[in-house]
Amino acid sequence: MKTYRLKTTTALLIGVSAFAVQAFASEPTVVPEQPPFPAQGKITYVPRDALIEFKALPEYHEPDWVTEKFVKAGKLPPVAERLPKEPMVFKTGNMPDGVGVYGDVLRHVIGGRPEGWNYSAGQTQGWGGIDIGMSECLTRTAPLFQVEAADVEPLPNLARSWEWSEDGHKLTMHLVEGAKWSDGDPFDAEDVMFYWDDNVVDPNVSPLNGATPETFGEGTTLKQIDKYTVEWTFKDAFPRQHLYAMAYGTFCPGPSHILKTKHPKYAGTTYDQYKNGFPAEYLNIPVMGAWVPVAYRPDDIIVLRRNPYYWKVDEAGNQLPYLNELHYKLSTWADRDVQAIAGSGDFSNLEQPENFVESLKRAADEAAPARLAFGPRVIGYNLRMNYSANGWGEPDARAQAVRELNRNLDFRKAVTMAIDRKKLGEALVKGPFTAIYPGGLSSGTSFYDRQSTMYYPFNLEGAKALIEKAGLSDTDGNGFVNFPEGTAGGADVQIVLLVNSDYGTDRNLAEGLIGQMEQLGLKVVINAVDGTKRDATQYAGKFDWLIRRNDQELTSVVQNTTQLAPTGPRTSWHHRAPESGTVDLMPYEQELVDIVNKFIASNDNDERATLMKQFQKVSTTNVDTVGLTEYPGALIINKRFSNIPTGAPIFMFNWAEDTIIRERVFVAADKQGDFELYPQQLPGKPGDSGPSN
């Protein structure tokens, strides 16, 4: 041991010798196997066409009070006239409890606060499933968790069908004919084209989930053929992968007849006025989703009521949804779990491991109002480094120097080797929940291959040697390494870590990371802001490091695949182009881009699996992202609800709010409670305060 320390000291004094590098620098190895977790739920797999179809039915039904109070009073057309000529029909065989009954409320608790209702221009509705309840997209992916692997292609939705041209470069999509917005205005290709031309393509607009033209393939165009037909043109042949990007949350059109009244192109306004023209107080915004926002009380509650023009039915002809009302109590994300377990809330994605043990204890009581079911380990966290060295975010001298370090493989290896992931996980929750996660694809996706997942084991001394090799040393003796003389004034290497302040898990991981980086000699400071500001700061490129919970591209691979690498100027979460439009790719990033593009263009399942193995190996070997931890999530839902699919993950293609298909969830008549705040009322006119009696 004494000899070991002596050689270390000598190396630091005279420069890192070849011996020191060999002694300390870890080579990547296959990531350890994850511990078993027997509490995972089992999924029942079905063919894709077992879920839905489009067809006319002999008759249609709705809640009796809608007919009595609105149709007979002349305030609404009959339900058959409000539906498309061929509505979407949910098949009874795939509904765990069959055809449901009307009534009751699903009570959510969320920690976000709504900015407003202009999803197309980047306004958050507070997350927690509000936008999913209001929005409908061209395709749908959340229910695919139960579809047999060989049959996985996005489900039709607003686009009821599509076909490819013979050469595979054109895709013709047919929209649902006769569907209407919640205010009765027809939905058609004009809404689709407005979302594309004046939001996605317009560089001055940033849709909420970051849709850009490159999300749908470089050089892709979209045009209207007729009222219910649009045509995509792609650079590559048969890029079926882009069908996933047409699902939530990157192709969910807004009501063009309302949004155009504030858009600069049509109204002579500014882009800021467009984005903020529909604040949270602007109620009854027209939606294609099953529920419409009718009430908002700041820091209290948001209430959504059933959409009388909703375009989906069950096989008995009952217009959906079954539930009349959705509540979103404006509290905290941690309180969501507490209220769901206690029964004052009805639903939660148990995703913060700090709450796991107590939640399990409470749910084990036979008298507990809620049931709790864990899924696979699909909740993962990555440390992402800003790799742009050519101006994204307009960095100052310090930030630019940090980015140059981020682009140094020895530096990245030092950072990942200095992280004790076992301690990070145990600091969140004791037990078999967390697992070592080096980065890259989630272990919960079918494309995951452990043998291709490379891992640099925890080795603090080796990490320190690599820090020295990267040109950093503590020149002022204060315990933190300094930039080389002439770089950023030779000051301490200070790294600003962007963190979402809304989640306890994010903050806890950040604090643990800071302590471990201090042992490496890196001074890391937190910039903790709420989710909305975090997103804006990230999209603007104004960060050194970022802790981000994994998104769909890492948990499903087939959704938002372009975000796996900088395939376009604005696709990557941590490496985007400045205004010049050029991403300064490192050689391994170019490899990743090439692999992802081949994956998108391929229709061969075996080839796609091989390509993702290559992606995983290149990504983890080069430490594209620094994995922190990975753990399962659990669905908590009140026992009174029916039609909840077994084994539903809280996050895979989308969050559980959509995975459980809320529009077909119901409460049996003898279990219904008196929770409705606006009974027997429907949404009012756009902009009106409150629902319509």
C-alpha positions in Angstrom: 0.0 0.0 0.0 2.8 2.4 0.8 4.5 1.8 -2.5 1.2 2.3 -4.3 0.8 5.8 -2.7 4.4 6.7 -3.4 4.1 6.0 -7.1 0.9 8.0 -7.2 2.6 11.0 -5.6 5.5 10.8 -7.9 3.3 10.6 -11.0 1.4 13.8 -9.9 4.7 15.6 -9.4 6.5 14.7 -12.7 3.5 14.0 -14.9 1.5 10.9 -15.4 3.8 8.0 -16.3 2.8 5.1 -18.5 2.9 3.0 -15.4 0.4 5.2 -13.6 -2.0 5.2 -16.4 -1.9 1.4 -16.7 -2.2 1.1 -12.9 -5.2 3.3 -12.5 -7.1 3.6 -15.8 -9.9 1.1 -15.8 -10.9 -0.6 -19.0 -14.6 -1.0 -19.7 -16.2 -4.3 -18.7 -19.7 -5.7 -19.2 -22.1 -4.1 -16.7 -23.0 -6.3 -13.7 -26.3 -8.3 -13.8 -29.1 -6.5 -12.1 -30.5 -8.0 -8.9 -33.8 -9.9 -9.3 -37.0 -8.0 -8.5 -39.9 -10.5 -8.0 -42.6 -7.9 -7.5 -42.8 -7.1 -11.2 -46.3 -7.4 -12.8 -46.9 -9.8 -15.7 -48.1 -8.4 -19.1 -50.7 -10.2 -21.3 -49.6 -9.8 -24.9 -52.1 -9.5 -27.8 -52.0 -8.8 -31.5 -52.1 -5.1 -32.5 -55.5 -5.4 -34.2 -57.1 -6.8 -31.0 -57.2 -3.3 -29.5 -59.2 -1.0 -31.8 -60.9 -0.6 -35.2 -62.8 2.1 -37.1 -66.3 1.3 -38.1 -69.9 2.5 -37.9 -72.2 0.9 -35.4 -76.0 0.5 -35.6 -76.7 2.9 -32.7 -74.9 5.2 -30.2 -75.4 6.1 -26.6 -74.3 8.8 -24.1 -75.0 9.6 -20.4 -78.7 10.2 -20.0 -78.2 13.6 -18.5 -76.4 14.8 -21.7 -79.4 13.8 -23.8 -82.0 15.3 -21.4 -80.2 18.6 -20.5 -78.4 19.4 -23.8 -79.7 17.4 -26.8 -83.4 17.7 -26.0 -82.9 21.4 -25.0 -81.4 22.1 -28.5 -77.9 22.9 -27.1 -76.3 19.9 -28.8 -76.9 17.8 -31.8 -77.7 14.1 -31.2 -74.7 12.0 -30.3 -74.7 10.2 -33.7 -74.3 13.5 -35.4 -71.4 14.5 -33.1 -69.4 11.4 -33.9 -67.4 10.6 -37.1 -69.2 8.4 -39.7 -66.8 5.7 -38.6 -65.6 6.3 -35.0 -62.7 4.6 -33.3 -64.2 1.5 -31.6 -62.4 -0.1 -28.6 -62.8 -3.9 -28.7 -64.4 -5.5 -25.7 -62.0 -8.5 -25.8 -59.1 -6.3 -24.9 -60.9 -4.4 -22.1 -60.0 -6.3 -18.8 -63.5 -5.7 -17.3 -65.5 -5.2 -20.5 -68.0 -2.5 -21.4 -68.2 0.1 -18.7 -70.8 2.5 -17.1 -70.8 6.3 -17.0 -70.0 8.4 -13.9 -67.4 9.3 -11.3 -64.1 11.1 -11.3 -60.4 10.3 -11.5 -58.6 12.4 -9.0 -54.9 13.2 -9.8 -52.4 15.1 -7.7 -49.6 16.9 -9.5 -46.6 19.0 -8.6 -46.5 21.2 -11.7 -48.3 24.4 -12.4 -49.9 25.2 -15.7 -48.5 28.0 -17.9 -51.5 27.9 -20.2 -53.1 25.8 -22.9 -50.9 26.5 -26.0 -49.2 23.1 -26.1 -48.2 23.8 -29.7 -46.1 26.8 -28.8 -44.4 25.2 -25.7 -46.7 25.9 -22.8 -46.9 23.3 -20.1 -50.3 22.4 -18.6 -48.6 21.2 -15.4 -47.7 17.7 -16.6 -49.1 14.8 -14.6 -51.3 13.7 -17.5 -53.3 16.9 -18.2 -51.9 17.3 -21.7 -52.4 13.6 -22.4 -56.1 13.8 -21.4 -56.6 16.8 -23.7 -54.4 16.0 -26.7 -54.8 13.5 -29.4 -52.0 12.8 -31.9 -51.7 11.3 -35.4 -50.7 7.9 -34.0 -50.7 6.4 -30.5 -48.0 4.3 -28.8 -48.7 4.0 -25.0 -50.9 0.9 -25.2 -48.2 -0.9 -27.3 -46.6 -2.3 -24.1 -49.1 -5.2 -24.4 -48.6 -5.8 -28.1 -46.6 -8.8 -29.3 -43.1 -7.7 -30.3 -43.4 -8.9 -33.9 -46.5 -6.7 -34.3 -45.3 -3.5 -32.8 -46.1 -0.5 -35.0 -47.9 2.6 -33.7 -51.6 2.4 -33.4 -53.8 4.6 -35.7 -55.4 7.5 -34.0 -56.3 10.9 -35.7 -54.7 9.2 -38.7 -56.9 6.2 -39.1 -54.8 4.6 -41.8 -51.8 5.1 -44.0 -50.0 3.6 -47.0 -46.6 3.8 -48.5 -45.7 4.6 -52.1 -43.9 1.8 -54.0 -40.5 3.4 -53.5 -41.2 4.1 -49.8 -40.4 7.8 -49.9 -44.0 8.9 -49.6 -46.6 8.2 -46.9 -50.2 9.0 -47.4 -52.2 9.4 -44.2 -56.0 9.4 -44.0 -57.5 11.4 -41.2 -60.6 10.4 -39.2 -63.4 11.8 -41.3 -66.0 13.8 -39.5 -64.3 14.1 -36.1 -64.8 17.4 -34.3 -63.1 19.6 -31.7 -64.8 19.8 -28.4 -66.5 23.0 -29.4 -68.0 21.3 -32.5 -65.5 22.8 -35.1 -64.5 20.1 -37.7 -61.1 18.5 -37.3 -59.3 18.2 -40.7 -56.1 18.6 -42.5 -56.0 22.3 -41.9 -55.3 21.6 -38.2 -52.5 19.2 -39.1 -50.9 21.6 -41.6 -51.1 24.5 -39.1 -49.3 22.5 -36.5 -46.6 21.5 -39.0 -46.1 24.7 -41.0 -46.6 27.3 -38.2 -45.3 25.5 -35.2 -42.9 22.6 -35.9 -41.3 24.2 -39.0 -41.4 27.8 -37.8 -38.0 28.3 -36.0 -39.6 30.9 -33.7 -41.9 28.3 -32.1 -40.9 25.4 -29.8 -43.7 22.9 -29.2 -43.8 21.6 -25.7 -42.0 18.2 -26.2 -39.4 19.7 -28.5 -40.7 18.7 -31.9 -38.5 20.0 -34.8 -38.5 19.2 -38.5 -35.6 16.8 -37.8 -37.8 14.8 -35.4 -39.5 13.4 -38.5 -36.3 13.0 -40.5 -33.9 15.4 -42.2 -35.5 16.9 -45.3 -39.0 15.6 -44.5 -41.9 17.6 -46.0 -45.7 17.4 -45.4 -48.5 18.7 -47.6 -52.3 18.6 -47.7 -53.9 16.5 -50.4 -57.5 17.1 -49.5 -59.6 17.8 -46.4 -58.9 14.5 -44.8 -55.6 13.4 -46.4 -52.0 14.5 -46.0 -48.8 13.3 -47.6 -45.4 12.9 -46.1 -42.3 12.9 -48.3 -39.1 11.4 -46.7 -35.5 11.4 -47.8 -35.1 7.8 -46.8 -37.2 4.9 -48.1 -39.8 3.3 -45.7 -38.7 5.2 -42.5 -41.5 3.5 -40.5 -39.7 4.7 -37.4 -41.2 8.2 -37.9 -44.6 6.9 -37.2 -43.6 6.8 -33.6 -42.7 10.5 -33.7 -46.3 11.2 -34.8 -47.6 10.0 -31.5 -47.5 11.9 -28.1 -45.9 14.3 -27.6 -44.5 15.5 -30.9 -47.4 15.5 -33.3 -50.5 16.5 -31.4 -52.2 19.2 -33.4 -53.9 22.1 -31.7 -57.2 23.8 -32.7 -56.1 26.0 -35.6 -59.3 27.9 -35.6 -58.5 29.2 -32.2 -54.7 29.4 -32.2 -54.5 31.3 -35.5 -56.2 34.2 -33.8 -52.9 34.8 -31.9 -50.3 33.6 -34.3 -48.1 36.3 -35.9 -48.6 34.9 -39.4 -52.3 35.4 -39.2 -52.9 38.0 -36.5 -50.0 40.4 -36.7 -49.0 39.6 -33.1 -45.6 38.7 -31.7 -44.4 35.2 -31.0 -44.5 35.9 -27.3 -48.1 37.0 -27.6 -48.9 33.8 -29.5 -47.3 31.5 -26.9 -48.9 33.3 -24.0 -52.2 34.1 -25.6 -54.0 31.3 -23.9 -53.1 31.4 -20.2 -54.4 29.0 -17.6 -57.3 31.3 -16.9 -58.4 30.9 -20.6 -60.8 27.9 -20.1 -62.7 25.6 -22.4 -59.9 25.6 -24.9 -61.1 23.2 -27.7 -59.5 19.8 -27.6 -59.6 16.5 -29.4 -59.0 14.6 -26.2 -61.6 13.1 -23.9 -61.8 15.9 -21.4 -61.8 19.7 -21.6 -60.4 22.2 -18.9 -63.4 24.0 -17.4 -62.0 25.2 -14.0 -58.7 26.5 -12.7 -58.0 27.8 -9.2 -54.3 28.7 -8.8 -52.4 26.5 -6.4 -55.6 24.5 -5.8 -57.1 22.5 -8.7 -57.7 22.1 -12.4 -60.9 20.4 -13.4 -61.6 18.8 -16.8 -65.1 17.7 -17.9 -66.1 15.2 -20.6 -65.8 16.2 -24.2 -69.3 15.9 -25.8 -67.7 15.5 -29.3 -65.2 12.8 -28.4 -64.8 10.5 -31.4 -64.3 7.1 -29.7 -66.8 4.5 -28.6 -67.0 1.0 -27.2 -68.5 -1.9 -29.1 -71.9 -1.3 -27.5 -71.9 2.2 -29.1 -71.4 4.1 -25.9 -69.5 7.3 -26.5 -66.4 7.6 -24.4 -65.1 8.5 -21.9 -66.9 6.7 -19.2 -65.6 9.1 -16.5 -67.3 12.4 -16.4 -64.5 14.4 -14.7 -60.8 14.6 -14.1 -59.3 16.5 -11.1 -55.7 17.7 -10.9 -54.9 18.9 -7.4 -52.0 21.3 -7.5 -49.7 20.1 -4.7 -46.3 18.5 -5.0 -45.0 15.4 -6.8 -44.2 13.7 -3.5 -47.7 14.4 -2.2 -49.1 12.6 -5.2 -47.9 9.3 -3.9 -49.0 10.0 -0.4 -52.6 11.0 -1.4 -52.9 8.0 -3.8 -51.9 5.6 -1.0 -54.2 7.3 1.5 -57.2 7.3 -0.9 -57.6 11.1 -1.2 -56.1 10.8 -4.7 -56.9 8.0 -7.1 -53.8 7.6 -9.3 -50.0 8.0 -9.1 -46.9 6.9 -11.0 -44.8 5.9 -8.1 -41.5 7.0 -9.6 -39.6 8.6 -6.6 -37.8 5.7 -4.8 -37.7 7.7 -1.6 -41.5 6.7 -1.3 -41.2 3.0 -2.2 -40.9 1.4 1.2 -43.6 3.4 3.0 -45.9 2.9 0.0 -45.4 -0.8 0.0 -46.1 -1.0 3.7 -49.4 0.9 3.4 -50.6 -0.9 0.2 -50.1 -4.3 2.0 -53.0 -3.5 4.4 -56.1 -5.3 3.1 -58.1 -2.2 4.0 -55.9 0.0 1.8 -57.9 2.0 -0.8 -55.3 1.6 -3.5 -53.5 -1.2 -5.1 -49.8 -1.0 -6.1 -48.1 -2.9 -8.9 -44.4 -2.6 -9.9 -43.2 -2.9 -13.5 -39.8 -3.3 -15.0 -36.8 -1.1 -14.3 -37.5 1.6 -16.8 -36.9 4.8 -14.6 -33.3 5.8 -15.3 -31.3 8.9 -14.7 -28.4 10.2 -16.8 -25.9 12.9 -16.3 -25.7 14.7 -19.7 -22.7 16.9 -20.6 -23.0 19.8 -23.0 -20.8 18.9 -25.9 -21.3 22.0 -28.1 -18.0 23.7 -28.6 -19.2 26.0 -31.4 -21.6 28.4 -29.6 -24.9 26.7 -28.6 -26.0 28.8 -25.6 -23.3 31.5 -26.1 -21.0 30.2 -23.3 -18.5 32.4 -21.5 -14.9 31.5 -21.1 -15.5 29.2 -18.1 -18.4 27.4 -19.8 -16.5 27.0 -23.0 -13.5 25.5 -21.1 -15.9 23.1 -19.4 -17.3 22.0 -22.8 -13.8 21.3 -24.1 -13.4 19.1 -21.0 -16.7 17.4 -21.7 -15.5 16.5 -25.2 -12.4 14.8 -23.7 -12.9 11.0 -23.3 -10.4 10.8 -20.5 -12.4 13.4 -18.6 -15.7 11.6 -19.2 -14.2 8.3 -18.1 -12.8 10.0 -15.0 -16.3 11.3 -14.1 -18.0 8.0 -14.6 -15.3 6.1 -12.7 -15.6 8.5 -9.8 -19.4 7.7 -9.3 -20.2 5.1 -6.7 -23.6 4.1 -8.2 -24.3 1.6 -5.4 -24.1 4.4 -2.9 -26.2 6.7 -5.1 -28.9 4.1 -5.3 -28.9 3.2 -1.6 -29.1 6.9 -0.7 -32.5 6.9 -2.5 -33.9 3.6 -1.2 -32.7 0.5 0.5 -33.5 -2.9 -0.9 -33.5 -4.6 -4.4 -34.9 -1.6 -6.2 -32.0 0.4 -7.7 -29.5 -1.2 -10.1 -26.1 -0.1 -11.5 -26.8 1.8 -14.7 -23.8 3.0 -16.8 -25.9 5.0 -19.3 -27.3 4.2 -22.7 -30.4 2.1 -23.4 -32.7 1.2 -20.5 -32.5 -2.4 -19.3 -36.3 -2.4 -19.7 -36.4 -2.1 -23.5 -36.5 -5.2 -25.7 -33.4 -3.9 -27.5 -31.3 -4.0 -24.4 -28.3 -6.3 -24.6 -26.1 -6.6 -21.4 -23.1 -7.9 -23.3 -23.0 -4.8 -25.4 -23.4 -2.5 -22.3 -19.9 -1.4 -21.3 -19.2 -0.2 -17.8 -16.3 1.6 -16.1 -16.3 0.3 -12.5 -16.0 2.7 -9.6 -12.3 3.5 -9.2 -11.6 6.8 -7.6 -7.8 6.6 -7.8 -8.0 5.6 -11.4 -10.4 8.5 -12.0 -7.9 11.0 -10.4 -5.2 9.7 -12.7 -7.4 10.3 -15.7 -8.2 13.8 -14.5 -4.4 14.5 -14.4 -4.1 13.0 -17.9 -6.8 15.4 -19.1 -4.5 18.3 -18.0 -6.1 19.2 -14.7 -4.3 19.6 -11.4 -4.8 21.4 -8.1 -2.4 24.3 -8.5 -3.6 26.4 -5.6 -3.9 23.6 -3.1 -7.6 24.1 -2.1 -8.7 20.6 -3.0 -10.2 21.4 -6.4 -8.4 21.1 -9.7 -7.7 24.2 -11.8 -7.9 24.9 -15.5 -4.5 25.0 -17.1 -2.8 28.4 -17.1 -4.2 30.5 -19.8 -7.6 28.8 -19.8 -10.4 30.5 -17.9 -7.9 32.4 -15.9 -6.5 29.2 -14.4 -9.4 29.2 -11.9 -10.9 26.2 -10.2 -12.8 24.0 -12.5 -16.4 24.9 -11.6 -19.3 23.1 -13.3 -22.9 24.3 -13.2 -25.3 21.4 -12.9 -28.8 22.0 -14.2 -31.5 20.2 -12.1 -35.3 20.0 -12.0 -36.3 21.3 -8.6 -39.7 19.8 -8.8 -38.6 16.3 -8.0 -36.9 15.1 -4.8 -35.1 12.3 -6.6 -33.5 14.7 -9.0 -32.2 16.9 -6.1 -31.0 14.0 -4.1 -29.1 12.6 -7.0 -27.6 16.0 -7.7 -26.4 16.3 -4.1 -24.9 12.9 -4.1 -23.1 13.6 -7.3 -21.7 16.8 -6.0 -20.2 15.0 -3.0 -18.6 12.3 -5.2 -17.3 14.9 -7.7 -15.7 16.8 -4.8 -13.7 13.7 -4.0 -12.5 13.8 -7.6 -11.5 17.5 -7.3 -14.3 18.9 -9.3 -16.4 21.8 -7.9 -20.0 21.3 -9.0 -22.7 23.8 -8.1 -26.4 23.3 -8.6 -28.7 25.4 -10.7 -32.1 24.0 -9.5 -35.1 25.4 -11.3 -38.7 24.2 -11.8 -39.4 21.9 -14.8 -40.5 24.7 -17.1 -37.4 26.8 -16.5 -35.3 23.7 -16.7 -36.6 22.8 -20.1 -36.1 26.4 -21.4 -32.6 26.5 -20.0 -31.7 23.2 -21.6 -33.2 24.0 -25.0 -31.2 27.3 -24.9 -28.0 25.4 -24.3 -27.2 27.3 -21.1 -25.9 24.5 -19.0 -22.6 22.6 -18.4 -24.0 19.4 -17.0 -27.6 18.3 -16.8 -29.4 15.6 -14.8 -32.3 14.3 -16.8 -34.7 11.4 -16.3 -34.7 9.1 -19.3 -37.1 9.8 -22.1 -38.9 7.4 -24.6 -35.9 7.0 -26.9 -34.0 5.2 -24.2 -37.0 3.2 -22.8 -38.6 2.1 -26.0 -35.9 2.9 -28.7 -38.6 2.9 -31.4 -40.2 6.2 -30.2 -38.4 9.5 -30.7 -35.4 7.5 -32.0 -33.8 10.5 -33.6 -33.1 11.8 -30.1 -30.7 9.0 -29.4 -28.0 11.0 -31.1 -27.5 14.4 -32.8 -29.1 13.3 -36.0 -30.2 16.8 -36.7 -29.4 20.3 -35.3 -32.0 20.1 -32.6 -32.6 16.4 -31.8 -30.1 15.7 -29.1 -30.9 16.7 -25.5 -27.3 17.7 -24.8 -25.6 18.5 -28.1 -27.4 20.9 -30.4 -26.4 23.4 -33.1 -26.1 27.2 -32.6 -27.7 29.5 -35.0 -25.2 28.5 -37.7 -27.1 25.2 -37.8 -24.0 22.9 -37.6 -23.5 20.3 -34.8 -19.8 19.9 -34.2 -19.9 16.1 -33.9 -17.1 14.1 -32.3 -16.1 11.0 -34.2 -18.0 8.6 -32.0 -21.1 10.8 -32.2 -20.9 10.5 -36.0 -20.9 6.7 -35.5 -24.0 6.9 -33.3 -25.7 9.1 -35.9 -25.0 6.7 -38.7 -26.2 3.7 -36.6 -29.4 5.5 -35.6 -30.1 6.5 -39.2 -29.6 2.9 -40.4 -31.9 1.7 -37.7 -34.6 4.1 -38.7 -34.3 3.1 -42.4 -34.3 -0.7 -41.7 -37.3 -2.9 -41.7 -35.3 -6.0 -40.8 -35.9 -6.9 -37.1 -32.6 -8.9 -36.8 -30.6 -6.0 -38.4 -32.3 -3.5 -36.1 -31.4 -5.6 -33.0 -27.8 -5.8 -34.2 -27.7 -2.0 -34.8 -28.9 -1.3 -31.3 -26.2 -3.6 -29.9 -23.7 -1.5 -31.8 -25.2 1.7 -30.6 -25.1 0.5 -27.0 -21.5 -0.5 -27.2 -20.3 2.8 -28.9 -22.4 4.9 -26.6 -21.4 3.3 -23.3 -17.7 2.8 -24.3 -17.4 6.5 -25.1 -19.5 7.6 -22.1 -22.0 9.5 -24.3 -24.1 9.9 -21.2 -23.1 9.1 -17.6 -25.7 6.8 -16.1 -26.5 7.3 -12.4 -29.2 4.8 -11.4 -32.1 2.8 -12.7 -35.1 1.4 -10.9 -38.7 0.2 -11.4 -41.8 2.3 -11.1 -45.2 1.3 -9.7 -48.7 2.1 -10.7 -50.8 3.2 -7.7 -54.6 3.3 -8.5 -57.7 3.3 -6.3 -59.3 -0.2 -6.2 -62.7 1.2 -7.3 -61.5 1.6 -10.9 -62.0 -1.1 -13.6 -60.4 -1.8 -17.0 -56.8 -1.3 -15.7 -54.5 -3.5 -17.8 -52.3 -5.9 -15.9 -48.6 -5.2 -15.9 -49.0 -1.7 -17.2 -45.6 0.0 -16.9 -45.7 3.6 -15.5 -43.3 4.6 -18.3 -42.3 3.0 -21.6 -43.7 4.4 -24.8 -45.5 7.0 -22.6 -46.6 7.6 -19.1 -49.2 5.4 -17.3 -51.9 8.1 -17.6 -52.0 7.0 -21.3 -50.8 3.4 -20.9 -54.0 2.5 -18.9 -56.2 4.1 -21.7 -58.1 6.4 -19.4 -61.0 7.0 -21.8 -62.2 3.4 -21.3 -61.5 3.2 -17.5 -64.7 3.2 -15.4 -66.1 2.8 -11.9 -68.8 0.2 -11.3 -72.1 1.7 -10.3 -72.0 0.4 -6.8 -68.5 1.8 -6.2 -69.1 5.3 -7.5 -68.4 8.2 -5.1 -69.8 11.7 -4.9 -66.7 13.5 -6.2 -67.9 15.5 -9.2 -67.5 19.2 -8.7 -69.6 20.1 -11.8 -72.2 17.3 -12.1 -74.3 17.2 -15.2 -72.4 20.0 -16.9 -70.5 20.2 -20.1 -67.7 22.5 -21.3 -68.6 26.0 -22.2 -67.5 28.2 -25.2 -63.8 28.8 -25.7 -62.5 31.4 -23.3 -65.6 31.3 -21.1 -65.1 30.9 -17.4 -66.4 27.6 -16.1 -68.6 24.9 -17.7 -72.0 25.2 -19.3 -75.1 24.3 -17.3 
